């Protein structure tokens, strides 16, 4: 019933969902980023055109502006699904000597690691996070540091390092105790490890922080059914269907309910 408790990996978030900076944060991290901001917007609308623009930009610029061009090219490549190329562009941007702002260096490391993990290179993603997490810590960028600990956990689960992933998730919860995603992933890992008591406590915390997230309700149902609480499982899955009737999560929840009915 539900996702396989022994499944090898927590799925990385799609790249486009990782760009969670506010405009204020983006300006703070990249003080001269107006052209970059415009290029990133163009990449979302027309990745091919944005990549071509970034390549022209790279032919005529140096220093921090060149790093911005690599940043934009990587984002355009990611929007096109070319994760390996995107990772290479982000790593190159981070490696530019002019990138000395710790927050921006951390952000580039975070998106490079995410692209590496999404491309299937979990080990490369971990190596990049080892470099980028200290940058975020030095600059006091706790929100980004927490995101990187989540990515670290995903990579570690993909590599079969469940215990290490648990340590990474604990760091994410410490840095961002109000992150429902951190509590959700922690609950999922605890459930896959067979610790249903911890999983239930953690998914309850995730639900308190985000009452409308269908993934939380799905996981709560899976944990409940494994704990022998069918009524709670049904209630959680029905909530997903009621609140998100046309979503993929609702399809999954309906499938779970049908399995219960068939038994």
RAURUR-V358102 format. One record per pair of residues at least 12 apart in sequence whose C-alpha atoms are under 8 Angstrom apart, sorted by the first residue. I is the first residue (numbers start at 1). J is the second residue. D is the distance in whole Angstrom. If there is no record, write none. Layout:
I;J;D
I;J;D
//
This chain:
1;222;7
1;225;8
1;226;8
1;256;7
1;259;8
2;222;6
2;256;7
3;222;8
4;192;8
5;191;7
5;192;4
5;193;7
5;194;8
6;192;6
6;193;8
7;192;8
8;157;6
8;158;6
8;159;8
8;160;6
9;154;7
9;155;8
9;157;5
9;158;4
9;159;8
9;160;8
10;154;5
10;157;7
10;158;7
10;185;8
11;154;7
12;114;8
12;117;7
12;118;6
12;151;7
12;154;6
14;118;8
15;78;7
15;79;8
15;111;8
15;114;7
15;115;7
15;118;8
16;79;7
18;111;8
29;101;7
29;103;5
29;104;5
30;104;6
33;68;7
36;68;6
36;69;7
36;71;8
36;72;7
39;54;8
39;72;6
40;72;6
40;75;7
40;76;7
43;72;7
43;75;7
43;76;5
43;79;7
44;76;7
44;79;7
47;76;5
47;77;7
47;79;6
47;80;6
48;76;7
48;80;8
50;72;7
50;73;7
50;76;6
51;72;7
51;73;5
51;76;6
51;77;7
54;69;5
54;70;7
54;72;6
54;73;5
55;69;7
55;73;7
57;69;6
58;70;7
63;96;7
63;97;7
63;98;5
63;99;8
64;96;7
64;98;5
64;99;6
66;93;8
66;96;8
67;92;8
67;93;4
67;94;7
67;96;6
67;98;8
67;99;7
68;93;7
69;93;8
70;89;5
70;90;6
70;92;7
70;93;5
71;89;7
71;90;6
71;93;6
71;108;8
73;86;7
73;89;7
74;86;4
74;87;7
74;88;8
74;89;5
74;90;6
78;115;8
83;115;5
83;116;7
83;118;7
83;119;5
84;115;7
84;116;7
84;119;6
86;112;8
86;115;7
87;111;8
87;112;5
87;113;7
87;115;5
87;116;6
88;112;8
90;108;6
90;109;7
90;111;7
90;112;5
91;108;7
91;109;7
91;112;6
93;108;7
94;108;6
94;109;7
102;135;5
102;136;7
102;138;7
102;139;6
103;135;7
103;136;6
103;139;6
103;141;7
105;132;7
105;135;7
106;132;5
106;133;7
106;135;5
106;136;5
106;144;8
107;132;8
107;136;8
107;144;7
109;128;6
109;129;7
109;131;7
109;132;5
110;128;8
110;129;7
110;132;7
110;144;8
110;148;6
112;125;8
112;128;7
113;125;4
113;126;7
113;128;6
113;129;6
113;151;8
114;151;7
117;155;6
122;155;5
122;156;7
122;158;7
122;159;7
123;155;7
123;159;8
125;152;8
125;155;7
126;152;6
126;155;7
126;156;8
129;148;7
129;152;7
133;145;6
133;148;7
133;149;8
142;175;6
142;176;7
143;175;7
143;176;7
145;172;8
145;175;8
146;171;7
146;172;4
146;173;7
146;175;6
146;176;6
147;172;7
148;172;8
149;168;5
149;169;6
149;171;7
149;172;5
150;168;7
150;169;6
150;172;6
150;182;7
152;165;7
152;168;6
153;165;4
153;166;7
153;168;5
153;169;6
162;189;8
162;193;8
166;186;7
166;189;7
169;182;7
169;185;8
169;186;6
170;186;8
178;209;7
179;206;8
179;209;7
180;205;8
180;206;5
180;207;7
180;209;6
180;210;6
181;206;7
182;206;8
183;202;6
183;203;6
183;205;7
183;206;5
184;202;7
184;203;6
184;206;6
184;216;6
184;219;8
186;199;7
186;202;7
187;199;4
187;200;7
187;201;8
187;202;5
187;203;5
188;219;7
191;223;7
196;223;7
196;226;8
196;227;7
199;223;7
200;220;7
200;223;6
200;224;8
203;216;7
203;219;7
203;220;6
204;220;8
212;243;7
214;240;5
214;244;7
214;249;6
214;250;8
215;249;7
217;236;5
217;237;6
217;239;7
217;240;6
218;236;7
218;237;6
218;240;7
218;249;7
218;253;7
220;233;7
220;236;7
221;233;4
221;234;7
221;235;8
221;236;5
221;237;6
234;257;7
237;250;8
237;253;5
237;254;7
237;256;8
237;257;7
238;253;7
238;254;8
240;253;7
241;253;7
241;254;7
//
